[in-house]
């Protein structure tokens, strides 16, 4: 596993990017999907059910509702 972290593992095929936003190595099923952006409305975010995130090692204190 240490070889993986020090980047000395040889990959089965090389990856060459033509430019910064090149997605040619990804399946079109994913690259053609419509994007779904996260809502930026603070009131909406404050009213989300935060219990789904309990137990995570980091909770954003701005969005945590104490029950």
PQR file with spaces between the fields and no chain letter, atoms N, CA, C, O and H, PARSE charges and radii, in Angstrom:
ATOM       1  N    UNK     1       0.827   -1.196    0.000 -0.4000 1.5000
ATOM       2  CA   UNK     1       0.000    0.000    0.000 -0.0000 2.0000
ATOM       3  C    UNK     1       0.865    1.251    0.000  0.5500 1.7000
ATOM       4  O    UNK     1       0.457    2.286   -0.528 -0.5500 1.4000
ATOM       5  N    UNK     2       2.042    1.168    0.581 -0.4000 1.5000
ATOM       6  CA   UNK     2       2.939    2.315    0.625 -0.0000 2.0000
ATOM       7  C    UNK     2       3.319    2.769   -0.780  0.5500 1.7000
ATOM       8  O    UNK     2       3.465    3.966   -1.026 -0.5500 1.4000
ATOM       9  H    UNK     2       2.373    0.327    1.010  0.4000 1.0000
ATOM      10  N    UNK     3       3.481    1.809   -1.713 -0.4000 1.5000
ATOM      11  CA   UNK     3       3.814    2.162   -3.095 -0.0000 2.0000
ATOM      12  C    UNK     3       2.731    3.044   -3.712  0.5500 1.7000
ATOM      13  O    UNK     3       3.027    3.943   -4.500 -0.5500 1.4000
ATOM      14  H    UNK     3       3.361    0.836   -1.513  0.4000 1.0000
ATOM      15  N    UNK     4       1.504    2.786   -3.356 -0.4000 1.5000
ATOM      16  CA   UNK     4       0.400    3.583   -3.884 -0.0000 2.0000
ATOM      17  C    UNK     4       0.533    5.033   -3.447  0.5500 1.7000
ATOM      18  O    UNK     4       0.354    5.949   -4.249 -0.5500 1.4000
ATOM      19  H    UNK     4       1.264    2.056   -2.716  0.4000 1.0000
ATOM      20  N    UNK     5       0.847    5.240   -2.177 -0.4000 1.5000
ATOM      21  CA   UNK     5       0.926    6.598   -1.642 -0.0000 2.0000
ATOM      22  C    UNK     5       2.145    7.370   -2.137  0.5500 1.7000
ATOM      23  O    UNK     5       2.090    8.594   -2.259 -0.5500 1.4000
ATOM      24  H    UNK     5       0.992    4.496   -1.524  0.4000 1.0000
ATOM      25  N    UNK     6       3.234    6.678   -2.421 -0.4000 1.5000
ATOM      26  CA   UNK     6       4.399    7.415   -2.930 -0.0000 2.0000
ATOM      27  C    UNK     6       4.418    7.450   -4.462  0.5500 1.7000
ATOM      28  O    UNK     6       5.428    7.810   -5.068 -0.5500 1.4000
ATOM      29  H    UNK     6       3.279    5.684   -2.322  0.4000 1.0000
ATOM      30  N    UNK     7       3.294    7.071   -5.082 -0.4000 1.5000
ATOM      31  CA   UNK     7       3.065    7.161   -6.534 -0.0000 2.0000
ATOM      32  C    UNK     7       4.039    6.331   -7.361  0.5500 1.7000
ATOM      33  O    UNK     7       4.350    6.704   -8.492 -0.5500 1.4000
ATOM      34  H    UNK     7       2.474    6.779   -4.590  0.4000 1.0000
ATOM      35  N    UNK     8       4.528    5.215   -6.824 -0.4000 1.5000
ATOM      36  CA   UNK     8       5.439    4.360   -7.577 -0.0000 2.0000
ATOM      37  C    UNK     8       4.722    3.164   -8.205  0.5500 1.7000
ATOM      38  O    UNK     8       5.378    2.252   -8.708 -0.5500 1.4000
ATOM      39  H    UNK     8       4.275    4.912   -5.905  0.4000 1.0000
ATOM      40  N    UNK     9       3.397    3.153   -8.184 -0.4000 1.5000
ATOM      41  CA   UNK     9       2.613    2.076   -8.779 -0.0000 2.0000
ATOM      42  C    UNK     9       2.469    2.351  -10.274  0.5500 1.7000
ATOM      43  O    UNK     9       2.151    3.472  -10.674 -0.5500 1.4000
ATOM      44  H    UNK     9       2.864    3.894   -7.775  0.4000 1.0000
ATOM      45  N    UNK    10       2.702    1.330  -11.099 -0.4000 1.5000
ATOM      46  CA   UNK    10       2.508    1.475  -12.540 -0.0000 2.0000
ATOM      47  C    UNK    10       1.047    1.213  -12.874  0.5500 1.7000
ATOM      48  O    UNK    10       0.489    0.188  -12.484 -0.5500 1.4000
ATOM      49  H    UNK    10       2.960    0.420  -10.774  0.4000 1.0000
ATOM      50  N    UNK    11       0.435    2.132  -13.589 -0.4000 1.5000
ATOM      51  CA   UNK    11      -0.968    2.000  -13.961 -0.0000 2.0000
ATOM      52  C    UNK    11      -1.088    1.120  -15.199  0.5500 1.7000
ATOM      53  O    UNK    11      -0.153    1.063  -15.998 -0.5500 1.4000
ATOM      54  H    UNK    11       0.888    2.965  -13.907  0.4000 1.0000
ATOM      55  N    UNK    12      -2.214    0.432  -15.379 -0.4000 1.5000
ATOM      56  CA   UNK    12      -2.377   -0.471  -16.517 -0.0000 2.0000
ATOM      57  C    UNK    12      -2.409    0.266  -17.861  0.5500 1.7000
ATOM      58  O    UNK    12      -2.118   -0.340  -18.892 -0.5500 1.4000
ATOM      59  H    UNK    12      -2.973    0.478  -14.730  0.4000 1.0000
ATOM      60  N    UNK    13      -2.751    1.539  -17.873 -0.4000 1.5000
ATOM      61  CA   UNK    13      -2.741    2.332  -19.107 -0.0000 2.0000
ATOM      62  C    UNK    13      -2.425    3.782  -18.739  0.5500 1.7000
ATOM      63  O    UNK    13      -2.814    4.257  -17.672 -0.5500 1.4000
ATOM      64  H    UNK    13      -2.988    2.031  -17.035  0.4000 1.0000
ATOM      65  N    UNK    14      -1.730    4.469  -19.613 -0.4000 1.5000
ATOM      66  CA   UNK    14      -1.378    5.871  -19.311 -0.0000 2.0000
ATOM      67  C    UNK    14      -2.570    6.795  -19.503  0.5500 1.7000
ATOM      68  O    UNK    14      -3.455    6.522  -20.314 -0.5500 1.4000
ATOM      69  H    UNK    14      -1.414    4.084  -20.480  0.4000 1.0000
ATOM      70  N    UNK    15      -2.587    7.861  -18.773 -0.4000 1.5000
ATOM      71  CA   UNK    15      -3.636    8.874  -18.899 -0.0000 2.0000
ATOM      72  C    UNK    15      -3.012   10.130  -19.480  0.5500 1.7000
ATOM      73  O    UNK    15      -2.061   10.679  -18.923 -0.5500 1.4000
ATOM      74  H    UNK    15      -1.867    8.083  -18.114  0.4000 1.0000
ATOM      75  N    UNK    16      -3.546   10.573  -20.588 -0.4000 1.5000
ATOM      76  CA   UNK    16      -3.067   11.799  -21.210 -0.0000 2.0000
ATOM      77  C    UNK    16      -4.236   12.758  -21.351  0.5500 1.7000
ATOM      78  O    UNK    16      -5.234   12.429  -21.991 -0.5500 1.4000
ATOM      79  H    UNK    16      -4.318   10.127  -21.041  0.4000 1.0000
ATOM      80  N    UNK    17      -4.124   13.915  -20.773 -0.4000 1.5000
ATOM      81  CA   UNK    17      -5.168   14.937  -20.890 -0.0000 2.0000
ATOM      82  C    UNK    17      -4.757   15.918  -21.976  0.5500 1.7000
ATOM      83  O    UNK    17      -3.621   16.389  -22.013 -0.5500 1.4000
ATOM      84  H    UNK    17      -3.313   14.183  -20.253  0.4000 1.0000
ATOM      85  N    UNK    18      -5.708   16.218  -22.866 -0.4000 1.5000
ATOM      86  CA   UNK    18      -5.424   17.153  -23.954 -0.0000 2.0000
ATOM      87  C    UNK    18      -5.436   18.595  -23.466  0.5500 1.7000
ATOM      88  O    UNK    18      -4.718   19.446  -23.990 -0.5500 1.4000
ATOM      89  H    UNK    18      -6.632   15.835  -22.836  0.4000 1.0000
ATOM      90  N    UNK    19      -6.254   18.855  -22.464 -0.4000 1.5000
ATOM      91  CA   UNK    19      -6.342   20.184  -21.854 -0.0000 2.0000
ATOM      92  C    UNK    19      -6.923   20.024  -20.461  0.5500 1.7000
ATOM      93  O    UNK    19      -7.294   18.920  -20.061 -0.5500 1.4000
ATOM      94  H    UNK    19      -6.837   18.164  -22.039  0.4000 1.0000
ATOM      95  N    UNK    20      -7.004   21.119  -19.725 -0.4000 1.5000
ATOM      96  CA   UNK    20      -7.417   21.082  -18.317 -0.0000 2.0000
ATOM      97  C    UNK    20      -8.804   20.485  -18.097  0.5500 1.7000
ATOM      98  O    UNK    20      -9.039   19.821  -17.087 -0.5500 1.4000
ATOM      99  H    UNK    20      -6.703   22.015  -20.050  0.4000 1.0000
ATOM     100  N    UNK    21      -9.713   20.713  -19.023 -0.4000 1.5000
ATOM     101  CA   UNK    21     -11.091   20.232  -18.871 -0.0000 2.0000
ATOM     102  C    UNK    21     -11.382   19.000  -19.731  0.5500 1.7000
ATOM     103  O    UNK    21     -12.542   18.724  -20.036 -0.5500 1.4000
ATOM     104  H    UNK    21      -9.522   21.252  -19.844  0.4000 1.0000
ATOM     105  N    UNK    22     -10.362   18.271  -20.117 -0.4000 1.5000
ATOM     106  CA   UNK    22     -10.514   17.082  -20.955 -0.0000 2.0000
ATOM     107  C    UNK    22     -11.217   15.972  -20.177  0.5500 1.7000
ATOM     108  O    UNK    22     -10.727   15.535  -19.136 -0.5500 1.4000
ATOM     109  H    UNK    22      -9.419   18.496  -19.869  0.4000 1.0000
ATOM     110  N    UNK    23     -12.364   15.516  -20.682 -0.4000 1.5000
ATOM     111  CA   UNK    23     -13.115   14.437  -20.035 -0.0000 2.0000
ATOM     112  C    UNK    23     -13.229   13.217  -20.950  0.5500 1.7000
ATOM     113  O    UNK    23     -14.104   12.373  -20.756 -0.5500 1.4000
ATOM     114  H    UNK    23     -12.762   15.872  -21.528  0.4000 1.0000
ATOM     115  N    UNK    24     -12.352   13.124  -21.940 -0.4000 1.5000
ATOM     116  CA   UNK    24     -12.447   12.048  -22.927 -0.0000 2.0000
ATOM     117  C    UNK    24     -12.237   10.658  -22.318  0.5500 1.7000
ATOM     118  O    UNK    24     -12.627    9.664  -22.929 -0.5500 1.4000
ATOM     119  H    UNK    24     -11.641   13.810  -22.098  0.4000 1.0000
ATOM     120  N    UNK    25     -11.642   10.567  -21.148 -0.4000 1.5000
ATOM     121  CA   UNK    25     -11.432    9.268  -20.506 -0.0000 2.0000
ATOM     122  C    UNK    25     -12.606    8.841  -19.630  0.5500 1.7000
ATOM     123  O    UNK    25     -12.568    7.765  -19.032 -0.5500 1.4000
ATOM     124  H    UNK    25     -11.325   11.375  -20.652  0.4000 1.0000
ATOM     125  N    UNK    26     -13.642    9.663  -19.546 -0.4000 1.5000
ATOM     126  CA   UNK    26     -14.827    9.339  -18.760 -0.0000 2.0000
ATOM     127  C    UNK    26     -15.956    8.905  -19.688  0.5500 1.7000
ATOM     128  O    UNK    26     -16.056    9.385  -20.817 -0.5500 1.4000
ATOM     129  H    UNK    26     -13.673   10.537  -20.031  0.4000 1.0000
ATOM     130  N    UNK    27     -16.792    8.011  -19.219 -0.4000 1.5000
ATOM     131  CA   UNK    27     -17.931    7.533  -19.988 -0.0000 2.0000
ATOM     132  C    UNK    27     -18.904    8.680  -20.249  0.5500 1.7000
ATOM     133  O    UNK    27     -19.172    9.490  -19.362 -0.5500 1.4000
ATOM     134  H    UNK    27     -16.711    7.621  -18.302  0.4000 1.0000
ATOM     135  N    UNK    28     -19.432    8.744  -21.473 -0.4000 1.5000
ATOM     136  CA   UNK    28     -20.365    9.818  -21.844 -0.0000 2.0000
ATOM     137  C    UNK    28     -21.643    9.788  -21.005  0.5500 1.7000
ATOM     138  O    UNK    28     -22.324   10.805  -20.873 -0.5500 1.4000
ATOM     139  H    UNK    28     -19.214    8.086  -22.194  0.4000 1.0000
ATOM     140  N    UNK    29     -21.967    8.626  -20.441 -0.4000 1.5000
ATOM     141  CA   UNK    29     -23.134    8.520  -19.560 -0.0000 2.0000
ATOM     142  C    UNK    29     -23.026    9.537  -18.430  0.5500 1.7000
ATOM     143  O    UNK    29     -24.038   10.083  -17.990 -0.5500 1.4000
ATOM     144  H    UNK    29     -21.413    7.800  -20.548  0.4000 1.0000
ATOM     145  N    UNK    30     -21.828    9.791  -17.966 -0.4000 1.5000
ATOM     146  CA   UNK    30     -21.613   10.718  -16.861 -0.0000 2.0000
ATOM     147  C    UNK    30     -21.352   12.140  -17.343  0.5500 1.7000
ATOM     148  O    UNK    30     -21.820   13.100  -16.731 -0.5500 1.4000
ATOM     149  H    UNK    30     -21.006    9.348  -18.323  0.4000 1.0000
ATOM     150  N    UNK    31     -20.612   12.279  -18.428 -0.4000 1.5000
ATOM     151  CA   UNK    31     -20.252   13.626  -18.880 -0.0000 2.0000
ATOM     152  C    UNK    31     -21.411   14.354  -19.539  0.5500 1.7000
ATOM     153  O    UNK    31     -21.389   15.581  -19.631 -0.5500 1.4000
ATOM     154  H    UNK    31     -20.232   11.500  -18.925  0.4000 1.0000
ATOM     155  N    UNK    32     -22.424   13.627  -20.000 -0.4000 1.5000
ATOM     156  CA   UNK    32     -23.573   14.266  -20.641 -0.0000 2.0000
ATOM     157  C    UNK    32     -24.730   14.513  -19.675  0.5500 1.7000
ATOM     158  O    UNK    32     -25.739   15.109  -20.054 -0.5500 1.4000
ATOM     159  H    UNK    32     -22.441   12.630  -19.925  0.4000 1.0000
ATOM     160  N    UNK    33     -24.588   14.059  -18.428 -0.4000 1.5000
ATOM     161  CA   UNK    33     -25.649   14.278  -17.444 -0.0000 2.0000
ATOM     162  C    UNK    33     -25.807   15.754  -17.133  0.5500 1.7000
ATOM     163  O    UNK    33     -24.833   16.507  -17.121 -0.5500 1.4000
ATOM     164  H    UNK    33     -23.768   13.576  -18.121  0.4000 1.0000
ATOM     165  N    UNK    34     -27.040   16.159  -16.881 -0.4000 1.5000
ATOM     166  CA   UNK    34     -27.308   17.535  -16.495 -0.0000 2.0000
ATOM     167  C    UNK    34     -26.737   17.769  -15.089  0.5500 1.7000
ATOM     168  O    UNK    34     -26.874   16.920  -14.208 -0.5500 1.4000
ATOM     169  H    UNK    34     -27.831   15.548  -16.890  0.4000 1.0000
ATOM     170  N    UNK    35     -26.112   18.900  -14.895 -0.4000 1.5000
ATOM     171  CA   UNK    35     -25.558   19.198  -13.574 -0.0000 2.0000
ATOM     172  C    UNK    35     -26.660   19.620  -12.617  0.5500 1.7000
ATOM     173  O    UNK    35     -27.631   20.270  -13.006 -0.5500 1.4000
ATOM     174  H    UNK    35     -26.001   19.590  -15.611  0.4000 1.0000
ATOM     175  N    UNK    36     -26.494   19.241  -11.376 -0.4000 1.5000
ATOM     176  CA   UNK    36     -27.452   19.615  -10.341 -0.0000 2.0000
ATOM     177  C    UNK    36     -26.664   20.362   -9.272  0.5500 1.7000
ATOM     178  O    UNK    36     -25.952   19.753   -8.474 -0.5500 1.4000
ATOM     179  H    UNK    36     -25.706   18.713  -11.060  0.4000 1.0000
ATOM     180  N    UNK    37     -26.795   21.670   -9.264 -0.4000 1.5000
ATOM     181  CA   UNK    37     -26.008   22.494   -8.359 -0.0000 2.0000
ATOM     182  C    UNK    37     -26.605   22.521   -6.961  0.5500 1.7000
ATOM     183  O    UNK    37     -27.821   22.421   -6.794 -0.5500 1.4000
ATOM     184  H    UNK    37     -27.373   22.165   -9.913  0.4000 1.0000
ATOM     185  N    UNK    38     -25.756   22.655   -5.973 -0.4000 1.5000
ATOM     186  CA   UNK    38     -26.182   22.760   -4.590 -0.0000 2.0000
ATOM     187  C    UNK    38     -26.858   24.106   -4.376  0.5500 1.7000
ATOM     188  O    UNK    38     -26.338   25.130   -4.820 -0.5500 1.4000
ATOM     189  H    UNK    38     -24.769   22.736   -6.109  0.4000 1.0000
ATOM     190  N    UNK    39     -28.005   24.127   -3.707 -0.4000 1.5000
ATOM     191  CA   UNK    39     -28.673   25.410   -3.444 -0.0000 2.0000
ATOM     192  C    UNK    39     -27.786   26.330   -2.607  0.5500 1.7000
ATOM     193  O    UNK    39     -27.077   25.877   -1.708 -0.5500 1.4000
ATOM     194  H    UNK    39     -28.427   23.296   -3.346  0.4000 1.0000
ATOM     195  N    UNK    40     -27.834   27.609   -2.908 -0.4000 1.5000
ATOM     196  CA   UNK    40     -27.012   28.564   -2.163 -0.0000 2.0000
ATOM     197  C    UNK    40     -27.845   29.407   -1.202  0.5500 1.7000
ATOM     198  O    UNK    40     -27.301   30.236   -0.472 -0.5500 1.4000
ATOM     199  H    UNK    40     -28.409   27.978   -3.638  0.4000 1.0000
ATOM     200  N    UNK    41     -29.154   29.200   -1.199 -0.4000 1.5000
ATOM     201  CA   UNK    41     -30.024   29.961   -0.306 -0.0000 2.0000
ATOM     202  C    UNK    41     -29.758   29.529    1.138  0.5500 1.7000
ATOM     203  O    UNK    41     -30.002   28.377    1.498 -0.5500 1.4000
ATOM     204  H    UNK    41     -29.595   28.527   -1.793  0.4000 1.0000
ATOM     205  N    UNK    42     -29.264   30.441    1.953 -0.4000 1.5000
ATOM     206  CA   UNK    42     -28.875   30.110    3.331 -0.0000 2.0000
ATOM     207  C    UNK    42     -30.068   29.594    4.145  0.5500 1.7000
ATOM     208  O    UNK    42     -29.908   28.661    4.932 -0.5500 1.4000
ATOM     209  H    UNK    42     -29.065   31.376    1.660  0.4000 1.0000
ATOM     210  N    UNK    43     -31.256   30.179    3.975 -0.4000 1.5000
ATOM     211  CA   UNK    43     -32.438   29.723    4.707 -0.0000 2.0000
ATOM     212  C    UNK    43     -32.768   28.275    4.340  0.5500 1.7000
ATOM     213  O    UNK    43     -33.084   27.464    5.211 -0.5500 1.4000
ATOM     214  H    UNK    43     -31.386   30.937    3.336  0.4000 1.0000
ATOM     215  N    UNK    44     -32.694   27.960    3.059 -0.4000 1.5000
ATOM     216  CA   UNK    44     -32.936   26.589    2.608 -0.0000 2.0000
ATOM     217  C    UNK    44     -31.929   25.636    3.248  0.5500 1.7000
ATOM     218  O    UNK    44     -32.298   24.571    3.742 -0.5500 1.4000
ATOM     219  H    UNK    44     -32.437   28.619    2.351  0.4000 1.0000
ATOM     220  N    UNK    45     -30.653   26.030    3.234 -0.4000 1.5000
ATOM     221  CA   UNK    45     -29.602   25.188    3.800 -0.0000 2.0000
ATOM     222  C    UNK    45     -29.788   25.002    5.306  0.5500 1.7000
ATOM     223  O    UNK    45     -29.543   23.915    5.830 -0.5500 1.4000
ATOM     224  H    UNK    45     -30.354   26.896    2.832  0.4000 1.0000
ATOM     225  N    UNK    46     -30.215   26.047    5.998 -0.4000 1.5000
ATOM     226  CA   UNK    46     -30.410   25.960    7.447 -0.0000 2.0000
ATOM     227  C    UNK    46     -31.564   25.022    7.806  0.5500 1.7000
ATOM     228  O    UNK    46     -31.594   24.475    8.908 -0.5500 1.4000
ATOM     229  H    UNK    46     -30.414   26.930    5.573  0.4000 1.0000
ATOM     230  N    UNK    47     -32.513   24.831    6.883 -0.4000 1.5000
ATOM     231  CA   UNK    47     -33.673   23.992    7.161 -0.0000 2.0000
ATOM     232  C    UNK    47     -33.505   22.546    6.703  0.5500 1.7000
ATOM     233  O    UNK    47     -34.435   21.750    6.829 -0.5500 1.4000
ATOM     234  H    UNK    47     -32.488   25.275    5.987  0.4000 1.0000
ATOM     235  N    UNK    48     -32.344   22.198    6.179 -0.4000 1.5000
ATOM     236  CA   UNK    48     -32.099   20.812    5.788 -0.0000 2.0000
ATOM     237  C    UNK    48     -31.976   19.935    7.032  0.5500 1.7000
ATOM     238  O    UNK    48     -31.511   20.385    8.079 -0.5500 1.4000
ATOM     239  H    UNK    48     -31.588   22.844    6.076  0.4000 1.0000
ATOM     240  N    UNK    49     -32.397   18.685    6.902 -0.4000 1.5000
ATOM     241  CA   UNK    49     -32.297   17.734    8.009 -0.0000 2.0000
ATOM     242  C    UNK    49     -30.829   17.375    8.225  0.5500 1.7000
ATOM     243  O    UNK    49     -30.240   16.660    7.415 -0.5500 1.4000
ATOM     244  H    UNK    49     -32.775   18.320    6.051  0.4000 1.0000
ATOM     245  N    UNK    50     -30.242   17.862    9.299 -0.4000 1.5000
ATOM     246  CA   UNK    50     -28.822   17.658    9.567 -0.0000 2.0000
ATOM     247  C    UNK    50     -28.532   16.337   10.277  0.5500 1.7000
ATOM     248  O    UNK    50     -27.367   15.987   10.467 -0.5500 1.4000
ATOM     249  H    UNK    50     -30.721   18.443    9.958  0.4000 1.0000
ATOM     250  N    UNK    51     -29.579   15.590   10.676 -0.4000 1.5000
ATOM     251  CA   UNK    51     -29.340   14.329   11.383 -0.0000 2.0000
ATOM     252  C    UNK    51     -28.625   13.319   10.490  0.5500 1.7000
ATOM     253  O    UNK    51     -27.979   12.400   10.993 -0.5500 1.4000
ATOM     254  H    UNK    51     -30.525   15.874   10.522  0.4000 1.0000
ATOM     255  N    UNK    52     -28.735   13.481    9.162 -0.4000 1.5000
ATOM     256  CA   UNK    52     -28.048   12.573    8.248 -0.0000 2.0000
ATOM     257  C    UNK    52     -26.532   12.669    8.399  0.5500 1.7000
ATOM     258  O    UNK    52     -25.814   11.738    8.035 -0.5500 1.4000
ATOM     259  H    UNK    52     -29.259   14.227    8.754  0.4000 1.0000
ATOM     260  N    UNK    53     -26.046   13.775    8.929 -0.4000 1.5000
ATOM     261  CA   UNK    53     -24.612   14.006    9.005 -0.0000 2.0000
ATOM     262  C    UNK    53     -24.041   13.783   10.403  0.5500 1.7000
ATOM     263  O    UNK    53     -22.842   13.970   10.610 -0.5500 1.4000
ATOM     264  H    UNK    53     -26.629   14.531    9.226  0.4000 1.0000
ATOM     265  N    UNK    54     -24.859   13.394   11.351 -0.4000 1.5000
ATOM     266  CA   UNK    54     -24.354   13.145   12.697 -0.0000 2.0000
ATOM     267  C    UNK    54     -23.395   11.965   12.665  0.5500 1.7000
ATOM     268  O    UNK    54     -23.636   10.976   11.973 -0.5500 1.4000
ATOM     269  H    UNK    54     -25.833   13.242   11.183  0.4000 1.0000
ATOM     270  N    UNK    55     -22.318   12.075   13.411 -0.4000 1.5000
ATOM     271  CA   UNK    55     -21.311   11.031   13.429 -0.0000 2.0000
ATOM     272  C    UNK    55     -20.151   11.310   12.489  0.5500 1.7000
ATOM     273  O    UNK    55     -19.125   10.631   12.549 -0.5500 1.4000
ATOM     274  H    UNK    55     -22.122   12.878   13.974  0.4000 1.0000
ATOM     275  N    UNK    56     -20.304   12.304   11.619 -0.4000 1.5000
ATOM     276  CA   UNK    56     -19.188   12.681   10.756 -0.0000 2.0000
ATOM     277  C    UNK    56     -18.145   13.393   11.605  0.5500 1.7000
ATOM     278  O    UNK    56     -18.469   13.957   12.650 -0.5500 1.4000
ATOM     279  H    UNK    56     -21.137   12.855   11.570  0.4000 1.0000
ATOM     280  N    UNK    57     -16.905   13.368   11.160 -0.4000 1.5000
ATOM     281  CA   UNK    57     -15.842   13.986   11.945 -0.0000 2.0000
ATOM     282  C    UNK    57     -15.862   15.508   11.847  0.5500 1.7000
ATOM     283  O    UNK    57     -15.278   16.180   12.698 -0.5500 1.4000
ATOM     284  H    UNK    57     -16.642   12.909   10.310  0.4000 1.0000
ATOM     285  N    UNK    58     -16.522   16.069   10.830 -0.4000 1.5000
ATOM     286  CA   UNK    58     -16.611   17.524   10.713 -0.0000 2.0000
ATOM     287  C    UNK    58     -18.040   17.902   10.381  0.5500 1.7000
ATOM     288  O    UNK    58     -18.634   17.358    9.451 -0.5500 1.4000
ATOM     289  H    UNK    58     -16.996   15.523   10.139  0.4000 1.0000
ATOM     290  N    UNK    59     -18.582   18.824   11.133 -0.4000 1.5000
ATOM     291  CA   UNK    59     -19.894   19.399   10.849 -0.0000 2.0000
ATOM     292  C    UNK    59     -19.711   20.902   10.782  0.5500 1.7000
ATOM     293  O    UNK    59     -19.130   21.494   11.691 -0.5500 1.4000
ATOM     294  H    UNK    59     -18.099   19.266   11.888  0.4000 1.0000
ATOM     295  N    UNK    60     -20.198   21.529    9.721 -0.4000 1.5000
ATOM     296  CA   UNK    60     -20.085   22.973    9.584 -0.0000 2.0000
ATOM     297  C    UNK    60     -20.942   23.623   10.656  0.5500 1.7000
ATOM     298  O    UNK    60     -22.162   23.461   10.634 -0.5500 1.4000
ATOM     299  H    UNK    60     -20.671   21.048    8.983  0.4000 1.0000
ATOM     300  N    UNK    61     -20.345   24.356   11.600 -0.4000 1.5000
ATOM     301  CA   UNK    61     -21.105   24.947   12.699 -0.0000 2.0000
ATOM     302  C    UNK    61     -22.155   25.954   12.236  0.5500 1.7000
ATOM     303  O    UNK    61     -23.096   26.239   12.977 -0.5500 1.4000
ATOM     304  H    UNK    61     -19.354   24.487   11.618  0.4000 1.0000
ATOM     305  N    UNK    62     -22.014   26.502   11.022 -0.4000 1.5000
ATOM     306  CA   UNK    62     -23.006   27.451   10.515 -0.0000 2.0000
ATOM     307  C    UNK    62     -24.309   26.762   10.138  0.5500 1.7000
ATOM     308  O    UNK    62     -25.357   27.407   10.094 -0.5500 1.4000
ATOM     309  H    UNK    62     -21.249   26.271   10.420  0.4000 1.0000
ATOM     310  N    UNK    63     -24.260   25.455    9.864 -0.4000 1.5000
ATOM     311  CA   UNK    63     -25.444   24.758    9.380 -0.0000 2.0000
ATOM     312  C    UNK    63     -25.975   23.701   10.340  0.5500 1.7000
ATOM     313  O    UNK    63     -26.958   23.030   10.024 -0.5500 1.4000
ATOM     314  H    UNK    63     -23.408   24.931    9.900  0.4000 1.0000
ATOM     315  N    UNK    64     -25.361   23.537   11.485 -0.4000 1.5000
ATOM     316  CA   UNK    64     -25.804   22.528   12.440 -0.0000 2.0000
ATOM     317  C    UNK    64     -26.946   23.086   13.277  0.5500 1.7000
ATOM     318  O    UNK    64     -26.858   24.185   13.825 -0.5500 1.4000
ATOM     319  H    UNK    64     -24.563   24.082   11.742  0.4000 1.0000
ATOM     320  N    UNK    65     -28.021   22.305   13.365 -0.4000 1.5000
ATOM     321  CA   UNK    65     -29.146   22.690   14.216 -0.0000 2.0000
ATOM     322  C    UNK    65     -29.119   21.781   15.439  0.5500 1.7000
ATOM     323  O    UNK    65     -29.237   20.562   15.314 -0.5500 1.4000
ATOM     324  H    UNK    65     -28.092   21.412   12.920  0.4000 1.0000
ATOM     325  N    UNK    66     -28.965   22.365   16.602 -0.4000 1.5000
ATOM     326  CA   UNK    66     -28.943   21.570   17.826 -0.0000 2.0000
ATOM     327  C    UNK    66     -30.373   21.320   18.281  0.5500 1.7000
ATOM     328  O    UNK    66     -31.162   22.252   18.440 -0.5500 1.4000
ATOM     329  H    UNK    66     -28.869   23.355   16.704  0.4000 1.0000
ATOM     330  N    UNK    67     -30.696   20.043   18.488 -0.4000 1.5000
ATOM     331  CA   UNK    67     -32.065   19.663   18.863 -0.0000 2.0000
ATOM     332  C    UNK    67     -32.141   19.447   20.351  0.5500 1.7000
ATOM     333  O    UNK    67     -33.207   19.120   20.873 -0.5500 1.4000
ATOM     334  H    UNK    67     -30.056   19.286   18.359  0.4000 1.0000
